[in-house]
């Protein structure tokens, strides 16, 4: 019991396959449009944001009118869309600010929540 409490006391940030795919696309587009150095700087900013989320997940913003149960964090021109339960932040996807955020969330929300529940389940099983 003690080890489980200890494991849950430190926030953890997990990335989904979808989010990793989004990052690859951001890198590809950034390199093509602005060059490798700019792409690297942008990805470094996202990596720093992931560290910030691990250090303080309460910086996530819940927007109930947009998506019940999903949290958002803006990094430059992108939103990290997350699920946050207990001490686990699951980064589900990354959406560019130029996209119609409400429409994209409406389209993805059922899948995002299902992916998050599956990952949460796996993490809970691993902690037991």
Steps between C-alpha positions, in 0.01 A plus 500: 500500500779741583673451165177576313450824692858593433466423127186714475644798689731612219316625190563302184455616141421231243480547125260313274591365157275767349690775680835360384365492144391863541850596612656328197261694275584827677868430449455406132293809426731731696814369328337536158371852570759659730799264516647252747618756757154653535341154516744399774423818696127436472531138610723611788222737610251213496743278696545779757120524528480128569753551783288787631192278498689234694617759752159663535205332326266761646606737220269299274172674422165327497261650246164333575318681218752361252556148630385346824791323664778618268768745606697744286839663510618745235853480364570772249263424209377163627277363771596189691175314561525291814323279745598561861409258776665482836868539432498389134485737206434326170579717198245380246562720198645831385278740303616811315332824600398564138270197508138523601566374853137429598436304178824303530433417866144393418639272230775349718353509851352147514826348372715716725307407812505129407877513442551676830288248691695213345834657592378581852390139537842373394673739739276395787570132426875564491480676838332202668 
